[in-house]
């Protein structure tokens, strides 16, 4: 969750070697290969966009707000995010809804496929126990690995988050074979039951994923 899971990382022993490797990866892969192949001239804008996204993982993202902060149109921001998705740098979760008025469905959450790249973008490779973003790193890690696992097992479906305007929320929702499965992701305290509004509308398929039962979850 600090240095990511690129194969080259596991051959390096020291902190400084890993940090250097990730900085070089970020520079050569993101700002050279991706941008040059896509003919994007203003690399600073997409660099700043990535940094904003990196600081907002686990939160709902508005392309209009991102565009306002960057001085770009929301159409341009959307096209940049599409490019980053196609390049397997980030992925989006949309809000799950059955068209109930109280459900948030027009915004997305954006996560990184590799957290080493994310941490490099914000210049933060602090050791795990000294970080203040452990919760969102854990959430990103679990969701990304879960989606990879489902793809590897060829268990096809759709992935979402869920939130209502009244504040009820679930971190991750899967829809597979007509069934819904809800997961709350917490690094610390375990949650024993789903929000009442979820149970009333969709049933009680629910599990809390903590640092102690993740492996039971994926097997």
Secondary structure, DSSP 8 states (H G I E B T S, - for coil): --S---GGGGG--SHHHHHHHHHHHIIIIIIIIIHHHTT---HHHHHHHHHHHHTTTTSEE-HHHHHHHHT--HHHHHHHHHHHHHTTSEEEEEE--SS-TTB--S-EEEEES-HHHHHHHTT----GGG-S-HHHHHHHHHHHHHHHHHHHTT---EEEEEEBTTS-EEEEEEEETTEEEEEEE-SSS---S--HHHHHHH---EEEE-TTTHHHHH-
